[in-house]
Amino acid sequence: MERTRKTYPNDWKTGFGITVSTAMSVIASAFMSSYFLLYLTDYAGLGIIGATIAPVILAIGRIVDAINDPLQGLIIDATPRMKFGKYRFYILLSILITGIAISGLYSIPDAIKGSVPLLYVWILFFYLMYDMGASFGGNFALIQTMGASDVRTSKLMLYGRLLAVFIGAAFSSLLLIVNTINKQIGNFGKAFSITTVAFMVIGVAVSLPAILMVKQGDADVTEKDEKVHFKDVIAVFKYNKAFLVHFFGVLVRNFVYTFMTATTAYYTKWAYCTDINTGVVTMIS
């Protein structure tokens, strides 16, 4: 009996493309959630300055993110339909911006490490660039344009999460790679930067072809659909009390996570296990 060939959006090509196109986002998120503070305090050669800068940047980032995400949503919504597909376009943009941002964030030049103001500018610039790139990733919106069944949509979302688990497991070898490169060049900061850029190149090389494999559907909007305006966003905050509570709940939760992580993992270490003047780890309490 001949097997029926599956058609869009149930075909293998669409599933593979949607899933693998998230690789860059997953890798970048892993860098930010697992290694941002570690890089600034232990690998960038900043000493105690790194332990001071990191929580401040994370706090500023949370505030900007709360404002930035709705604005970027407005930008995407206001973008006219294009043959390439506007969601595909912004996902492609997200992949490139994120790759550049993470590479810059983990490659602080030696020339600016002696200037605290320049350090703040450099780190904040690339951190906000990363945040902007991450917000442009619209894989779920792209899936919604396909008119897929609930079962197919759930499967596509599941595949992405399974890929995240696989990448997370592979990501555990990052510090091993950093240490191996350091043995060759004798500089932990540069070793971390080389490893980061290599991961970003891999992420871009995998994600870009994958998103090009995906066809954006026509089930999302028509030219006659009403566009969202800035006043509509304000109205949501003004009249939708449930959303307002949820919004501030998420904002507070993000602050709690940020400061708990910084305090438990880094403030304690740098307060009790380092020379406070140099930032050199002594392991003496």
VENVEN-V574419 format. One record per residue. N is the residue number from 1. PSI is psi as a letter, one per 30 degrees, with the letter a starting at -180 (999 if undefined). OMEGA is omega in whole degrees, -180 to 180 (999 if undefined). Layout:
N,PSI,OMEGA
N,PSI,OMEGA
This chain:
1,k,-176
2,k,-179
3,k,178
4,k,-180
5,k,-179
6,k,-179
7,l,178
8,k,5
9,g,-177
10,g,-177
11,l,-178
12,e,-177
13,e,180
14,e,179
15,e,180
16,e,-178
17,e,179
18,e,-177
19,e,-173
20,f,179
21,f,179
22,f,-175
23,e,-179
24,e,180
25,e,-179
26,e,-180
27,e,-180
28,e,179
29,e,179
30,e,177
31,e,-175
32,e,-177
33,f,-173
34,f,-168
35,f,-176
36,e,179
37,e,-180
38,e,-180
39,e,-176
40,e,-176
41,e,-170
42,f,-171
43,f,-176
44,f,-180
45,g,-178
46,f,-179
47,b,-176
48,f,177
49,e,179
50,e,179
51,f,179
52,e,-177
53,e,-172
54,e,-180
55,e,180
56,e,179
57,e,-180
58,e,179
59,e,178
60,e,-180
61,e,179
62,e,-179
63,e,-180
64,e,-178
65,e,-180
66,e,-180
67,e,-171
68,e,-175
69,e,178
70,e,180
71,e,178
72,e,175
73,e,177
74,e,180
75,e,180
76,e,-179
77,e,-177
78,f,-180
79,k,180
80,l,179
81,k,179
82,l,-177
83,e,-179
84,f,-175
85,j,-174
86,e,179
87,e,175
88,e,179
89,e,-177
90,e,175
91,e,177
92,e,178
93,e,179
94,e,180
95,e,-178
96,e,-179
97,e,-179
98,e,179
99,e,179
100,e,-177
101,e,-179
102,e,178
103,e,179
104,e,-177
105,e,-178
106,g,178
107,i,-179
108,k,-179
109,k,178
110,f,-175
111,f,-177
112,f,-177
113,f,180
114,f,-178
115,j,-179
116,e,178
117,e,180
118,e,177
119,e,179
120,e,-179
121,e,-178
122,e,-175
123,e,-179
124,e,-180
125,e,-177
126,f,176
127,e,179
128,e,175
129,e,177
130,e,-179
131,e,179
132,e,180
133,e,-180
134,e,-178
135,f,179
136,f,179
137,j,-175
138,h,-178
139,e,-180
140,e,177
141,e,178
142,e,179
143,e,-179
144,f,-180
145,f,-172
146,f,-179
147,g,-178
148,l,177
149,l,179
150,e,180
151,e,-180
152,e,179
153,e,179
154,e,179
155,e,179
156,e,177
157,e,180
158,e,-180
159,e,180
160,e,180
161,e,177
162,e,177
163,e,179
164,e,178
165,e,-180
166,e,180
167,e,178
168,e,178
169,e,179
170,f,-176
171,f,-179
172,f,-180
173,g,-174
174,e,-178
175,e,175
176,e,178
177,e,179
178,e,-179
179,e,179
180,e,178
181,e,-180
182,e,179
183,f,-179
184,e,-174
185,f,177
186,h,179
187,j,-176
188,e,-179
189,e,180
190,e,178
191,e,178
192,e,180
193,e,179
194,e,180
195,e,-180
196,e,-179
197,e,179
198,e,178
199,e,180
200,e,178
201,e,178
202,e,-180
203,e,179
204,e,-178
205,f,180
206,e,-173
207,e,-177
208,e,178
209,e,-178
210,e,-179
211,f,177
212,f,178
213,f,-173
214,k,176
215,k,176
216,k,-178
217,a,-178
218,g,-174
219,g,-175
220,d,-175
221,l,169
222,l,-178
223,f,-177
224,f,-179
225,k,180
226,k,-180
227,l,176
228,k,179
229,l,-177
230,e,180
231,f,178
232,e,177
233,e,178
234,e,-179
235,e,178
236,e,179
237,e,-175
238,e,-171
239,f,-178
240,i,-175
241,e,179
242,e,178
243,e,-179
244,e,178
245,e,180
246,e,-179
247,e,-179
248,f,175
249,e,178
250,e,-180
251,e,179
252,e,179
253,e,179
254,e,178
255,e,180
256,e,179
257,e,-178
258,e,-174
259,f,175
260,e,179
261,e,-179
262,e,-176
263,e,-174
264,e,-174
265,f,-171
266,e,-180
267,e,180
268,e,-179
269,e,-175
270,f,177
271,e,-172
272,f,-175
273,g,-180
274,l,169
275,j,-172
276,f,-179
277,e,-176
278,f,-176
279,g,180
280,k,-178
281,k,179
282,f,-178
283,g,177
284,j,-177
285,999,999
